[in-house]
Amino acid sequence: MDPIGIADGIFWVGAIDWNIRDFHGYSTYQGTTYNAYLIMDEKITLIDTVKREFADELISNISRVVDPKKIDYVISNHTEMDHSGSLPRVMHKIGEGKPLYCSKMGHKNLSKHFPQKWDYHPVENGSELTLGKRTLTFLETRMLHWPDSMFTYAKEDKILFSSDGFGQHYAGLERFDDQTGDAIMPHARKYFANILLPYAPLILKLVDKVTEMGLAIDMICPDHGIIWRKDPAKIINAYVEWSQQKPKRKAVVVYDTMWHSTETMAEAIVHALGEQGVDARPLHLRTNHRSDIITEVLDAGAVIIGSPTLNNGLFPTVSDFLTYMKGLRPKDKIGAAFGSYGWSGEAVNLIARELEEMKYHVIDPGVKIQYVPDDKTLDACRELAKKVADALPAE
Ligand code: FEO
C-alpha cells in the first residue's frame, strides 16, 4: 500500500500483513498491520519500523516520500519484533550512525535483540526532541505492555503515537476510524483483552495522568490497525471501561468434551442461565479460539469451566485455556467447574483450584458425573446455574 498523508508533513509508511492468522497464540482472522510513521521536518524522523519480513515494503513506502538516507532520527517506541524487526535494515539503509531514540528499557532490550552498536539516545519520561517546526515529547508507558514501551507525542500536531496502545489486529485498506466506523471496535476490544488486560490498573493511571497533564489529543496513531482521528476519545473511553472490568449479568461457559457428557452438562447450564436472564453461551474449546473466549470473559461476571478427566488430569485444551486466562488476569469473577469422568474424576477439583488461585469466588464445589449425565446430574447443573445467576449483578 502507498504511503498515506495523515497530517501536514506526517505519513503512514507501514505495512499490511493480510495473511497472518496466528500472532503468538492470538487468532488474527483478519490479519494485522505494522504501522510506522514518517515526519517530514527539518529533522526527518521515522517512528517505529515493521516486522522484519516487511522491511522492503517499509523502505519502499519511505522512498516514495523521501530518500531514506535523508532520515535524521529514528524513534523506537517498543522493542517487540513486530515493530523493531526491520531496524537493522532501516539503520543500514539510512546510515548506522544516525541517532536512535528509545526509552532506557528500550535501549537495554534492543541491545539484547540486536548486536549492532547503534547511536542510542535513551530518553526520560517527559523529555523533548525538537525536529524544527515540531517538538516531540516522550512518555514512558512502562509495562504497557513491555518494560520498554513508550508513547511519542507531537505537541504542535496534537498527535499521540501510541505504540501498541489503542491498536487492533485488523488488515484493511482503511487507515482511519471514520472509514471503518464502529466495525473496528470488536477488533480493538479483542486486542485489549488479549494484550493489555493484565495491565488494566496501569491504563487507568495513565489516562488519569494524561488528563491531569491536559494533553490535547486530536489523533491517536497506534502501531496496529486504524488511526483514531475522528473520535480519539471513543477509544480512550472504551479503554477506561474495559480496564474497569465491571461484571455484567453474563456467564461464559467454556468446556471440552470427549463423548458429549461434559457437553450435555454445559448445555444444561447455559439453558438454565438463560432462563434466569443471564447472557450465556457454551464455548467449545475446539471450535472457539482461546483469544475469542477471553474477549467474551472481559465483561462476564462468571466463568464456568467444564472438563472431562483424562489420564487423571484436565483435558489438554482446558489446561491451555486456564494457563492463558491466568496470565491475562481478568478479575472479580464468579467461578464454577463441572465435568464427567470414567474412574478417577480429578478434573473438576483441579479447575476449582485454579479458579481459587485467580481469587475468583468459587460458588460451588462443582458438578461431576461418572460417564453419562442422568436427570439428577442435569438437575445439579441447573442448580449450579441458579446459584451463579443469583450471585450475578441484576441487569
Ligand atoms: Fe505490536 Fe508488543 O508488539
Residues whose N, C-alpha, C, O or C-beta is under 5 A from the ligand:
A	BS01	FEO	E80 D82 D164
